[in-house]
Each structure stands twice: as C-alpha cells, then as structure tokens.
Amino acid sequence: MEIASLPLEVLLHVLSFLPPRDLLRCRATCRQWRDLAVLPALWRHKTLEAVYESDYQLVAAALRLAPCLHKLVVGNTPTCWDSLGAFLPLTCCAVLELELYFNLPDAVLVTAALGRQAALGKLKHLSVSTFDEVSESSVTRVRQLLEFIVHTRDKDMN
C-alpha cells in the first residue's frame, strides 16, 4: 500500500505526530502534503520556542505558514527580537498561549505583536516579562505596553 492511498484521516493522524520542523519540511513533498501540512488540526497542539538563535528560522517559518499554535515562547536574547520582530506583528498564526521575554527597547515590537494576536482572536493566556530595570527613559514604553494589555483584556471581557 502506498502512503498516497491512505485515507485522509489516517494521513492526518500520521502527520500529527511530526514535530513542527518536519511538518513544515513535508510541505515540499507534493501538493497534497503542502496543503495538509498547514491545516489547523495539525498545529493547534504545537508549541514553539524562540529561545536560542537556532530556533529563529523555524519560528519565523511557522509564523509565516502555520495557521495557529498552542503556545509560542519568544526569548529576550540579543538577536531574538531583531530576527522575529518583523514577523510577530504581521503573522496570521493565531496563538492560544503567548509567553514573551523582552528588553525594554523592544516594548514597541511587543505591543505590535500583542495587537496582532488580539486581532486574530485566539489568545487566552499571556505572559510578558522583562529583566531590565524601568528607567525614566523607558517608562513611557512600559506604560504604553501595560495600557495596551489592560485595554485589550477589558475589550475581550465585554
């Protein structure tokens, strides 16, 4: 029996066991797999972490191609927000749980990423952390971020 002759439900079940990197790679196999590999059913239980530089390419690809994620963790390494900051505010990948670690200069990007996730409407759990000390020069960015979070939460509760 060829894999192409498997019923769709069986093929989806098999693909559901693939880690995100392999799921994205299988898109290059054929048209059917290209289309199957981006079905929400295959991504809604996946977690991605952009903690190390080696993670950035996979996370960027998932933010471009995956329809949703269960959880996304974005770290605060020096190059993380430089590498992923452009993808987060523009993604169509709806995240259920978002965990962001950032340096205060990146607060504007964090706010934009949160705005995008709020617009996508799936975000249920949010964790934002910074290890920087809030200074006079950064207090405005932090205030804007906190106001945005409170405003978004209040809007979702109504």
N, C-alpha and C positions, 0 to 999 in steps of 0.2 A: 504494500500500500504506500502510495506517495503522500508526502505531507500536504501537498496541494489538494488532495482529495478528502482531507479530513473535514468533518462538519465545522461550520463557523464557530459554534460554541466550544468545541474541543480545541480548536486552534487558539481561540481567545484565552481559554483556560491555560494552555501551554505557555502562551506569551505572557500571561500574568505573573509567571514565576521569574521572568527575566529581570535583572537589575536595570535601572534607568539607562545606563550607558549602552548595554546590549539591546535594549528596546529601541533606542534611537538608531543604533547601527543596523538593525534588521530592516529599517526603512529602505535601505539600498538594495534589498534582495529582489523585490518585484513590486509591481503596482499594488497588488492586493495587500502585501505586508506594509507597504508605505502608508496605505490608508488605515489599516488595522492598528499600526503602531502608535497612532495618535488618538485613539478612541479614549474618551474619559474613563471608561471602565478599567483600563489598564494603568491609569495614572492616579486615580483618586486615593490610592493607598500608598503611594510612593512618597518617600522623604528624601530631600536633597540637602546637603550641607556644603556651603562655600566657606570653608574654614581655612583650607590650605590652597596655595596657588595652583596646585594640580587639580583642584576641584572646579576652578573658574570656567574652563572651557565646557565641561559637561553642564554646569548650571546655566551658562549662557545659552547653550543649545536647547536645553529644556525650556527656558523662559521664552525662546522663540517658537518652539514647536509643540510642546506639551499643552494640552487644554486645561489641566488642573494638577494640583499636588495636594497631598495630605499636609505635608509640613515642609517649610523652607527655612533653613538657618543660614544667615549671612553674617560672617565674622567681621572683625574690625582690624584685620591685618593691614599693613600699609598700602597694599595694592588692591585689596578686595573691592572697595567702593569705586576705585579708578577703573577696574575691569568690568564690574557689573552694574555700576551706577547708571549707565545709559540704557540698560535692558530693563531694569526694575520698573521705571515709570511708564514704559511703553508696552509691557508684556500683556498678552491675552491669557496667560496662565493664571487661573484663579486658585488662590492658596487658602486652605482652611485654617492652618496654624502658621503664623509668621513670627520668627524669632530673629531680631536684628540687633547686632552689636555694632556700634559705630563710634567714630571720633567726632567731636563736636563740629569741626569744619564740614562734615558730611551731613549735617542735620537737614539741609535743604533737600538733598537727594533722598533721605529717609522720608521726609514729608511727601515728596513726589511719589515715592514707592507706595506709601500708605494710601495716598489719594487714589492711585490706580487700583489697588486691591479693594478699597472701599467701593469704587465704581463697578468692579467685577462682581461684588456682592456675595462672595462666599466666605470671607474672613470671619472666623468665630473666636479665635484666640490670638492675642498679640502680646509679644514681649519685646520691649526695647530697652537696651542697656548701653551705657557709655561708661568708660573708665576715666574720662577726662574730668578735671575739676571745672565747674562752671565759673567762668570769669566774667568781668564786666563786658568784655568784647564778645563773648559768646552767649550771653544771657538772652539776647533778642532771638537768636536762632532756636534756643531751647524753648523759650516762651511760645514761639510760633508753632513748634512741633507739638508741644503739650496742648495748646489751644486747638490745633487740628485734631488731635486724638480725642479730646473731650467733645468737640463739635461733631465728629463722625460717630462717636459712640451714642451721643444724645439723639442724633438723627436716626440711627438704626433702632433705637429703643422706642421710638414713636411710631 
